[in-house]
């Protein structure tokens, strides 16, 4: 069906973004191809890591005790998506494929080194989720491709992660700034691996690699965390819109990065 209709077709998973765009005439299409009747796409499975099918809803993630225990940043992000009705309809896969820089689930997934599996009539390919986003509303999906899985690897021992979101006005608003942090400590309680991912402050979700480098090999004291949080602001290039000004967004990147790192460190130290 995708090959037949080409650019005139859209995939329907939860529909919380697609149907809104069609109603407001910001998106037009001649064919809507629903995935609901395709068996197995709503599965959330895994032994060591986890695999999310494209129909796994935010509510399903929130209700999953394994994800809440082992992937708390993803669990927290899903719990902050919209209203309960939106969480019950919207899917994690759709949140990714929509390509919005402000998508709540994307920063923690990238911080966890998630990958996506894309399938078409010509075959299947996988790529890191961090490489999936090309521009606002644009992803690496090729014509005729469908996202069929999001895979999150097993986490090393002494790993902690958190997601912090600054909504524009209320707790159900789209993120004005979102930050995910994931760190792994070594036997000496020094940082062995670090990921800091920023949302809603650039054309795509971005990893603050300069800030991450500052953490590697260090004990995460208050001065180290604050310095990394400040360096994270150098990676963002926010815009001003109805949700927040560019200046305010940049300032809040430092605040939220420090908060996310503090929470991730506490988890890693306790693991």
Secondary structure as a PSIPRED ss2 file (coil, helix, strand):
# PSIPRED VFORMAT (PSIPRED V4.0)

   1 X C   1.000  0.000  0.000
   2 X H   0.000  1.000  0.000
   3 X H   0.000  1.000  0.000
   4 X H   0.000  1.000  0.000
   5 X H   0.000  1.000  0.000
   6 X H   0.000  1.000  0.000
   7 X H   0.000  1.000  0.000
   8 X H   0.000  1.000  0.000
   9 X E   0.000  0.000  1.000
  10 X E   0.000  0.000  1.000
  11 X E   0.000  0.000  1.000
  12 X E   0.000  0.000  1.000
  13 X C   1.000  0.000  0.000
  14 X C   1.000  0.000  0.000
  15 X C   1.000  0.000  0.000
  16 X C   1.000  0.000  0.000
  17 X C   1.000  0.000  0.000
  18 X H   0.000  1.000  0.000
  19 X H   0.000  1.000  0.000
  20 X H   0.000  1.000  0.000
  21 X H   0.000  1.000  0.000
  22 X H   0.000  1.000  0.000
  23 X H   0.000  1.000  0.000
  24 X C   1.000  0.000  0.000
  25 X C   1.000  0.000  0.000
  26 X C   1.000  0.000  0.000
  27 X C   1.000  0.000  0.000
  28 X C   1.000  0.000  0.000
  29 X C   1.000  0.000  0.000
  30 X C   1.000  0.000  0.000
  31 X E   0.000  0.000  1.000
  32 X E   0.000  0.000  1.000
  33 X E   0.000  0.000  1.000
  34 X E   0.000  0.000  1.000
  35 X C   1.000  0.000  0.000
  36 X C   1.000  0.000  0.000
  37 X C   1.000  0.000  0.000
  38 X C   1.000  0.000  0.000
  39 X C   1.000  0.000  0.000
  40 X C   1.000  0.000  0.000
  41 X C   1.000  0.000  0.000
  42 X C   1.000  0.000  0.000
  43 X C   1.000  0.000  0.000
  44 X E   0.000  0.000  1.000
  45 X E   0.000  0.000  1.000
  46 X C   1.000  0.000  0.000
  47 X C   1.000  0.000  0.000
  48 X C   1.000  0.000  0.000
  49 X C   1.000  0.000  0.000
  50 X E   0.000  0.000  1.000
  51 X E   0.000  0.000  1.000
  52 X E   0.000  0.000  1.000
  53 X C   1.000  0.000  0.000
  54 X C   1.000  0.000  0.000
  55 X C   1.000  0.000  0.000
  56 X C   1.000  0.000  0.000
  57 X E   0.000  0.000  1.000
  58 X H   0.000  1.000  0.000
  59 X H   0.000  1.000  0.000
  60 X H   0.000  1.000  0.000
  61 X H   0.000  1.000  0.000
  62 X H   0.000  1.000  0.000
  63 X C   1.000  0.000  0.000
  64 X C   1.000  0.000  0.000
  65 X H   0.000  1.000  0.000
  66 X H   0.000  1.000  0.000
  67 X H   0.000  1.000  0.000
  68 X H   0.000  1.000  0.000
  69 X H   0.000  1.000  0.000
  70 X H   0.000  1.000  0.000
  71 X C   1.000  0.000  0.000
  72 X H   0.000  1.000  0.000
  73 X H   0.000  1.000  0.000
  74 X H   0.000  1.000  0.000
  75 X H   0.000  1.000  0.000
  76 X H   0.000  1.000  0.000
  77 X H   0.000  1.000  0.000
  78 X H   0.000  1.000  0.000
  79 X H   0.000  1.000  0.000
  80 X C   1.000  0.000  0.000
  81 X C   1.000  0.000  0.000
  82 X C   1.000  0.000  0.000
  83 X C   1.000  0.000  0.000
  84 X H   0.000  1.000  0.000
  85 X H   0.000  1.000  0.000
  86 X H   0.000  1.000  0.000
  87 X H   0.000  1.000  0.000
  88 X H   0.000  1.000  0.000
  89 X H   0.000  1.000  0.000
  90 X C   1.000  0.000  0.000
  91 X E   0.000  0.000  1.000
  92 X H   0.000  1.000  0.000
  93 X H   0.000  1.000  0.000
  94 X H   0.000  1.000  0.000
  95 X H   0.000  1.000  0.000
  96 X H   0.000  1.000  0.000
  97 X H   0.000  1.000  0.000
  98 X C   1.000  0.000  0.000
  99 X C   1.000  0.000  0.000
 100 X C   1.000  0.000  0.000
 101 X C   1.000  0.000  0.000
 102 X C   1.000  0.000  0.000
 103 X C   1.000  0.000  0.000
 104 X H   0.000  1.000  0.000
 105 X H   0.000  1.000  0.000
 106 X H   0.000  1.000  0.000
 107 X H   0.000  1.000  0.000
 108 X H   0.000  1.000  0.000
 109 X H   0.000  1.000  0.000
 110 X H   0.000  1.000  0.000
 111 X H   0.000  1.000  0.000
 112 X C   1.000  0.000  0.000
 113 X C   1.000  0.000  0.000
 114 X C   1.000  0.000  0.000
 115 X E   0.000  0.000  1.000
 116 X E   0.000  0.000  1.000
 117 X E   0.000  0.000  1.000
 118 X E   0.000  0.000  1.000
 119 X E   0.000  0.000  1.000
 120 X E   0.000  0.000  1.000
 121 X C   1.000  0.000  0.000
 122 X C   1.000  0.000  0.000
 123 X E   0.000  0.000  1.000
 124 X E   0.000  0.000  1.000
 125 X E   0.000  0.000  1.000
 126 X E   0.000  0.000  1.000
 127 X E   0.000  0.000  1.000
 128 X E   0.000  0.000  1.000
 129 X H   0.000  1.000  0.000
 130 X H   0.000  1.000  0.000
 131 X H   0.000  1.000  0.000
 132 X C   1.000  0.000  0.000
 133 X E   0.000  0.000  1.000
 134 X E   0.000  0.000  1.000
 135 X E   0.000  0.000  1.000
 136 X C   1.000  0.000  0.000
 137 X C   1.000  0.000  0.000
 138 X E   0.000  0.000  1.000
 139 X E   0.000  0.000  1.000
 140 X C   1.000  0.000  0.000
 141 X C   1.000  0.000  0.000
 142 X C   1.000  0.000  0.000
 143 X C   1.000  0.000  0.000
 144 X C   1.000  0.000  0.000
 145 X C   1.000  0.000  0.000
 146 X E   0.000  0.000  1.000
 147 X E   0.000  0.000  1.000
 148 X E   0.000  0.000  1.000
 149 X E   0.000  0.000  1.000
 150 X E   0.000  0.000  1.000
 151 X E   0.000  0.000  1.000
 152 X E   0.000  0.000  1.000
 153 X C   1.000  0.000  0.000
 154 X C   1.000  0.000  0.000
 155 X C   1.000  0.000  0.000
 156 X C   1.000  0.000  0.000
 157 X C   1.000  0.000  0.000
 158 X C   1.000  0.000  0.000
 159 X E   0.000  0.000  1.000
 160 X E   0.000  0.000  1.000
 161 X E   0.000  0.000  1.000
 162 X E   0.000  0.000  1.000
 163 X E   0.000  0.000  1.000
 164 X E   0.000  0.000  1.000
 165 X E   0.000  0.000  1.000
 166 X E   0.000  0.000  1.000
 167 X E   0.000  0.000  1.000
 168 X C   1.000  0.000  0.000
 169 X C   1.000  0.000  0.000
 170 X C   1.000  0.000  0.000
 171 X C   1.000  0.000  0.000
 172 X C   1.000  0.000  0.000
 173 X C   1.000  0.000  0.000
 174 X C   1.000  0.000  0.000
 175 X E   0.000  0.000  1.000
 176 X E   0.000  0.000  1.000
 177 X E   0.000  0.000  1.000
 178 X E   0.000  0.000  1.000
 179 X E   0.000  0.000  1.000
 180 X E   0.000  0.000  1.000
 181 X E   0.000  0.000  1.000
 182 X E   0.000  0.000  1.000
 183 X E   0.000  0.000  1.000
 184 X E   0.000  0.000  1.000
 185 X E   0.000  0.000  1.000
 186 X C   1.000  0.000  0.000
 187 X C   1.000  0.000  0.000
 188 X C   1.000  0.000  0.000
 189 X C   1.000  0.000  0.000
 190 X C   1.000  0.000  0.000
 191 X E   0.000  0.000  1.000
 192 X E   0.000  0.000  1.000
 193 X E   0.000  0.000  1.000
 194 X E   0.000  0.000  1.000
 195 X E   0.000  0.000  1.000
 196 X E   0.000  0.000  1.000
 197 X E   0.000  0.000  1.000
 198 X E   0.000  0.000  1.000
 199 X E   0.000  0.000  1.000
 200 X C   1.000  0.000  0.000
 201 X C   1.000  0.000  0.000
 202 X C   1.000  0.000  0.000
 203 X C   1.000  0.000  0.000
 204 X C   1.000  0.000  0.000
 205 X C   1.000  0.000  0.000
 206 X E   0.000  0.000  1.000
 207 X E   0.000  0.000  1.000
 208 X C   1.000  0.000  0.000
 209 X H   0.000  1.000  0.000
 210 X H   0.000  1.000  0.000
 211 X H   0.000  1.000  0.000
 212 X H   0.000  1.000  0.000
 213 X H   0.000  1.000  0.000
 214 X H   0.000  1.000  0.000
 215 X H   0.000  1.000  0.000
 216 X C   1.000  0.000  0.000
 217 X C   1.000  0.000  0.000
 218 X C   1.000  0.000  0.000
 219 X C   1.000  0.000  0.000
 220 X C   1.000  0.000  0.000
 221 X C   1.000  0.000  0.000
 222 X H   0.000  1.000  0.000
 223 X H   0.000  1.000  0.000
 224 X H   0.000  1.000  0.000
 225 X H   0.000  1.000  0.000
 226 X H   0.000  1.000  0.000
 227 X H   0.000  1.000  0.000
 228 X H   0.000  1.000  0.000
 229 X H   0.000  1.000  0.000
 230 X H   0.000  1.000  0.000
 231 X H   0.000  1.000  0.000
 232 X H   0.000  1.000  0.000
 233 X H   0.000  1.000  0.000
 234 X H   0.000  1.000  0.000
 235 X H   0.000  1.000  0.000
 236 X C   1.000  0.000  0.000
 237 X C   1.000  0.000  0.000
 238 X C   1.000  0.000  0.000
 239 X C   1.000  0.000  0.000
 240 X C   1.000  0.000  0.000
 241 X C   1.000  0.000  0.000
 242 X C   1.000  0.000  0.000
 243 X C   1.000  0.000  0.000
 244 X C   1.000  0.000  0.000
 245 X C   1.000  0.000  0.000
 246 X H   0.000  1.000  0.000
 247 X H   0.000  1.000  0.000
 248 X H   0.000  1.000  0.000
 249 X H   0.000  1.000  0.000
 250 X H   0.000  1.000  0.000
 251 X H   0.000  1.000  0.000
 252 X H   0.000  1.000  0.000
 253 X H   0.000  1.000  0.000
 254 X H   0.000  1.000  0.000
 255 X H   0.000  1.000  0.000
 256 X H   0.000  1.000  0.000
 257 X H   0.000  1.000  0.000
 258 X H   0.000  1.000  0.000
 259 X H   0.000  1.000  0.000
 260 X H   0.000  1.000  0.000
 261 X H   0.000  1.000  0.000
 262 X H   0.000  1.000  0.000
 263 X H   0.000  1.000  0.000
 264 X H   0.000  1.000  0.000
 265 X H   0.000  1.000  0.000
 266 X H   0.000  1.000  0.000
 267 X H   0.000  1.000  0.000
 268 X H   0.000  1.000  0.000
 269 X H   0.000  1.000  0.000
 270 X H   0.000  1.000  0.000
 271 X C   1.000  0.000  0.000
